[in-house]
Amino acid sequence: MIESSPTPLTCLSTPIGLVGMTICRDLFMGSSAAVLQSLPLDWLLVPSMSDKLGLHKMAAKTIHDTRGTVIAVANQQMPDAQDFDQGFVHHDKYEEGKPGLTIITVQYSPDSHLRLVK
């Protein structure tokens, strides 16, 4: 957890909006989770290593429903895990977090450094 950091969350202002990143449980536990509830993030990236993502999905839904944030949880399997939840992206197309990582297409703009992702 990064909760011991003096600044619990760093955000980047980018051409596609305000981007934040938090690690695993910091999405739903501790001071980072409280900060996330108040930020007008456009995108939130969450690297994780967990067998189950139920709490991640509930927090993602809450933040998305409150702020409209697109949340991508990239989950890595725990060592020796028999069963684990894959990552997910929570955005407008889904009522709840959808299993399986989805890539969102980004429109190229001549005044940004973005390229089209398929």
C-alpha positions as CSV (number, residue, x, y, z in Angstrom):
1,M,0.0,0.0,0.0
2,I,1.2,3.6,-0.6
3,E,-0.8,5.0,2.3
4,S,2.4,5.8,4.2
5,S,3.4,8.3,1.4
6,P,3.0,11.9,2.5
7,T,1.0,12.5,-0.7
8,P,-1.4,9.5,-1.1
9,L,-2.1,10.1,-4.8
10,T,-0.4,11.8,-7.7
11,C,-2.4,13.0,-10.7
12,L,-1.3,14.0,-14.2
13,S,-3.0,16.6,-16.3
14,T,-2.9,15.2,-19.9
15,P,-4.5,16.0,-23.2
16,I,-7.1,13.3,-22.6
17,G,-7.9,14.5,-19.1
18,L,-6.9,14.2,-15.5
19,V,-5.2,10.8,-14.9
20,G,-4.6,9.2,-11.5
21,M,-3.0,6.0,-10.4
22,T,-3.4,4.1,-7.2
23,I,-2.3,0.6,-6.2
24,C,-4.5,-2.4,-5.4
25,R,-6.3,-1.9,-2.0
26,D,-5.7,1.8,-2.0
27,L,-8.7,2.0,-4.4
28,F,-11.0,1.1,-1.5
29,M,-9.0,1.3,1.8
30,G,-7.3,4.1,3.7
31,S,-6.6,7.7,3.0
32,S,-6.1,7.2,-0.8
33,A,-9.6,5.8,-1.1
34,A,-11.0,8.9,0.6
35,V,-9.0,11.2,-1.7
36,L,-10.2,9.3,-4.8
37,Q,-13.8,9.9,-3.9
38,S,-13.3,13.7,-4.1
39,L,-11.1,14.0,-7.2
40,P,-12.6,14.8,-10.7
41,L,-10.5,12.2,-12.4
42,D,-11.2,11.3,-16.0
43,W,-9.0,8.2,-15.9
44,L,-7.8,6.0,-13.0
45,L,-5.3,3.2,-13.4
46,V,-5.0,0.5,-10.7
47,P,-2.3,-2.1,-10.9
48,S,-3.3,-4.9,-8.6
49,M,-2.3,-8.4,-7.4
50,S,-5.3,-10.1,-5.9
51,D,-7.3,-13.3,-6.1
52,K,-10.7,-11.6,-5.9
53,L,-11.7,-8.2,-7.2
54,G,-15.2,-7.8,-5.6
55,L,-14.1,-4.8,-3.5
56,H,-12.3,-3.3,-6.4
57,K,-15.4,-3.5,-8.6
58,M,-17.6,-2.0,-5.9
59,A,-15.2,1.0,-5.5
60,A,-14.9,1.4,-9.2
61,K,-18.7,1.5,-9.7
62,T,-19.0,4.1,-6.9
63,I,-16.3,6.4,-8.2
64,H,-17.6,6.0,-11.8
65,D,-21.2,6.7,-10.8
66,T,-20.1,9.7,-8.7
67,R,-17.5,11.3,-10.9
68,G,-17.7,9.6,-14.3
69,T,-14.2,8.3,-14.0
70,V,-13.0,5.5,-16.4
71,I,-11.3,3.0,-14.2
72,A,-8.9,0.3,-15.4
73,V,-7.8,-2.4,-12.9
74,A,-4.9,-4.5,-14.2
75,N,-4.8,-7.6,-12.0
76,Q,-2.0,-10.0,-11.8
77,Q,-2.4,-13.5,-10.4
78,M,-1.2,-14.1,-6.8
79,P,1.6,-16.7,-6.5
80,D,0.1,-20.2,-6.1
81,A,-3.4,-19.0,-6.7
82,Q,-5.7,-21.6,-8.1
83,D,-8.4,-19.2,-9.1
84,F,-8.3,-15.4,-9.7
85,D,-10.3,-12.6,-11.1
86,Q,-9.0,-10.9,-14.3
87,G,-8.7,-7.2,-14.5
88,F,-11.5,-5.0,-15.8
89,V,-12.3,-1.6,-17.1
90,H,-15.3,0.2,-15.7
91,H,-16.9,2.9,-17.9
92,D,-20.2,3.9,-19.4
93,K,-20.7,0.7,-21.5
94,Y,-21.1,-1.4,-18.3
95,E,-23.6,-1.3,-15.5
96,E,-21.0,-3.1,-13.3
97,G,-17.3,-3.9,-13.6
98,K,-16.9,-6.3,-16.5
99,P,-14.3,-9.2,-16.2
100,G,-11.6,-9.2,-18.8
101,L,-9.4,-6.2,-19.6
102,T,-10.8,-4.1,-22.4
103,I,-8.9,-1.6,-24.5
104,I,-10.7,1.7,-25.0
105,T,-10.3,3.3,-28.4
106,V,-8.8,6.8,-28.2
107,Q,-9.3,9.3,-31.1
108,Y,-6.1,10.8,-32.5
109,S,-5.9,14.6,-32.4
110,P,-3.2,16.5,-34.3
111,D,-2.5,18.7,-31.3
112,S,-1.8,15.7,-28.9
113,H,0.7,12.9,-28.7
114,L,-2.0,10.2,-28.7
115,R,-2.3,7.6,-31.4
116,L,-5.3,5.4,-32.3
117,V,-5.5,2.3,-30.1
118,K,-7.5,-0.7,-31.4
